[in-house]
Amino acid sequence: MRLVRSAGHAVDIQNYIDNTGVQVADVVVGFIELENKSKQDIADLIASTPRFDYYCWNLYARVSQWYEQDKQHLKSRLEALHAIERGGNEMAAIAEMISTAVLRRHLETMDRLDIEYDFLPRESEILRLHFWTQPSR
């Protein structure tokens, strides 16, 4: 990217933010099902945990083990995915809060590495704008 820019070419850098996917749903499930945390509990944790992204990574691993223990637990993942994609509900609000907090940690890391993005398209916005919907002919 830097070489292309130094050669005089215009370059736009983007990072597609998958804030509605399985990993986000699994972390939401972990907070709700394994840790019995409310939206406010999670907000408090975000505010008090400098390495919240690491916390989420560890929780994600625990949720994966929880799914392995009983395949019926996978229903929670599916419910979370549908709620997050639908939006306008408590689970979607929790997912938004978590994914934004993790994104902030990511951007802090990239800043330390002197890496910047021009665009941060979020999957939730693309879904809600029906970006991929084909117009009727």
Summary of the structure (lengths in Angstrom):
residues: 137
radius of gyration: 17.5
end to end distance: 39.8
largest distance: 55.9
contacts: 344
relative contact order: 0.18
helix: 66%
strand: 3%
